[in-house]
Amino acid sequence: MGHLDKEYIKKLAHQIMIDVNDQEIEELQTDFAHLLSQMQLLQEVDTTGVEPMVYPFEQEVCYLREDHVDHCITQEEALKNVKEVCLGHVKLPKVVK
Amino acid sequence: MNLETLRKQDVRKRCEEALMKAKEYQSVLNAVVTFYDIEEQLQNLEHVASDAPLYGVPVVLKDNINTKGVRTTASSVMLDQYVPVYDAHVVEKLKQAGAIIIAKASMDELGMGGTNLNAHTGKVNNPWDVQRISGGSSGGSAVLVASDVVALAIGTDTGDSIRKPAAFNGVVGIKPTYGRISRYGVIPYASSLDHVGYLTAQVKDAALALEVLAGRDDRDATSSYEAVGKYASNINSDMKGKKIAILGNVMDEIQNEQVKQNFDELMKKLEARGAIVERVHFDDQLMHLLLSVYYIIANAEATANHSNLDGIRFGLREDGDTLEEIMMNSRTKGFSSNVRKRFIIGSYALYTENQDKIYKKAQKVRRLIVEELKRALETYDAVIACAAPDVAPTQKECMNGKLKKIQQVADNHMVLGNFSGYPSMTVPTGYIDGLPIGVNITTKPFDEQTLFDIGVAIEEETGIQNQCAEVKV
C-alpha cells in the first residue's frame, strides 16, 4: 500500500458522486498516509479463523413481517421535500438521450 | 435540574421558562439549531395522562432525530431545509410520555466528529468555559443539560458521541445496549455502531428515561425483544461484593495528575463501600488499534448510508444538466470538506480490491477487541476508567491534537461500547479549576441496572448531582 496520487483520489471521490479541490486532495493524501501506516499495524494482528464482526450481537431480531400495509405516507408527503415536482413526480433532467 | 424538582412546577411555566432560557443562552452557547413553538404540544397534553412519566417535561433532541413538520438538519448544509414527514420512534415515545420538545440541538455534521466544531451553525460553547469545546457529536444536547435548560436531552453515540460531551460538560450521558432503544427515524452515521441515548443531570433520571425510551420496535431491524426493566425503582447503590475492573490501558496513559487523583480517590471510596476493585489490562496491540478500526468501519458505513443524500428526493439540490451533475453538485456543496474526506476514506475501504485487507480486516480485529471486554465482564460486573484524559480542550488545543497521539487509548477507549454494543455511561466525578471531569462505566449487555446502581453510588460519594453551569449572558 503506497502513496495515493491525485487522479486516484479524484476517482474515489467521483465514484461516490462528490468532488474535491486540490487542497482537499493534499489533505487527503496526508490522511491516507497516516491511515495506510495504521493499516500495516492492523495487518500485523493475527486474525486467522476470526469471523468479521458485522453487528454487535448475532442473535436474530429481524423476522419477515406480515404483509399488511402500515406506516404509509401520502404522495403529497413523499414529494414535500422535493425541489422540482411535475404532475406528482420528481422532475429530473432527461436521462435517455 | 432534575425531573422530581421540575414536576413541582407548573407545566406551562416550566416549559416556557426552559424555552426562554434556551433562547436567552443561544448567543453565548450556540447550542440550538431550531427552536420549537411549544403551544400545540402544550395543548395536546390534554390527551396525555397527567401521571405519564414525562408529563409536561421540556426536552431537547439532537438534530439528527426526525421530527414531523420540524426542520431536521443533522447540522449539515445538505439537510438545511429538510422537514421530515414522520416522527422517529423516540419522538413518538417521548410524546406518549408527555414530554414537550423545546428545541433541536446542534451536533457535528451527520454525527461525524467529536468536537461539535464541525456543525454548519458553528462551534457549540462549553457552559463551564465558553472558550472550550462542548465535545461532540451530541454537543448541543450535553450543553443544554449542563446549563440547566432541560433535565433530559436525546443524543446519539457512534464512537463516544454522548459520553465524551457528558464528561466535558459535567452531566450524565448514557449509551444503552445496542438494540435497547430503536433507531427508527434517526439519521444514521454507521449502522453497526450507532446507538440512541441521552443526557441527564442525575443518574436516577437516566434510569427513568430508559424506561420511557427502551423497547422493541419492528421498524428497526436491530431492535431487541429484551424486557424493559423498572430501572429507577430498582436502583440499589449497595456496592458490597460488586466486582469492578479498572481498565489499566486507559489509566496508564493519563498524564493529568488531578484526573488520576480524582479517579483513585473514587475507587478507594467504592472499595470502602464493599466493592472489589481490581485492575485489568487488555491486549495493548489491540487497544492501540481502537481508533483505526473505528475510523475504517465508521467511514465505510457512513459512505454507504449517506448515498441516499443525493439532492433528488430531499435535501439540497444544486443545478446540473444531467442527473449525475445534479447529484455531484448537490453532494459537493451539501457536505463539508471534512465529511467529504471521510466519505472518500470510506469509499477506499469499500473498494472491492481493498475490502478484505482493510474493511473485513477491521471487522475481524473489532471482534478480537470485543473479546477482551467480554472476557473481563465474565469476571467483573463492570469495567471503569476515566471518560477522558483531561478536561474539555479549547478550540485551539483541539485543532493541535498533540496530546491525542500520546493518550490515544485514553482518548478513544469509549468506542469499546460501540464495538461491543454493551451499555456504557459517563458520570461526573469532580472539577479541575472549575471544569468537569468524569468516569465511564461499562457493563454486560442489557445490564443497564448495574450501570445505574454504580452511577448512584458514585453520586453518593462525590455529592455531584444536578450541578449545572452558571451561564453569563
Interface residues (C-beta under 8 A of the other chain):
Chain A: L4 I9 L12 A13 H14 Q15 I16 M17 I18 D19 V20 E24 E27 L28 D31 F32 L35 Q38 M39 L41 L42 Q43 E44 V45 T47 V50 E51 P52 M53 V54 Y55 P56 F57 V61 C62 R65 H71 I73 E77 A78 K80 N81 V82 K83 E84 V90 L92 P93 V95
Chain B: Q81 Y82 V83 V85 Y86 Y178 G179 S192 R216 D218 R219 A221 T222 S223 S224 Y225 Q285 L286 H288 L289 S292 V293 Y295 I296 T303 S307 D310 G311 I312 R313 F314 G315 R317 G320 D321 T322 L323 E324 E325 I326 M327 M328 R331 T332 F335 S337 R340 K341 F343 I344 I345 S347 Y348 Y351 K357 I358 K360 K361 A362 Q363 K364 V365 R366 R367 L368 V370 F419 S420 G421 Y422 P445
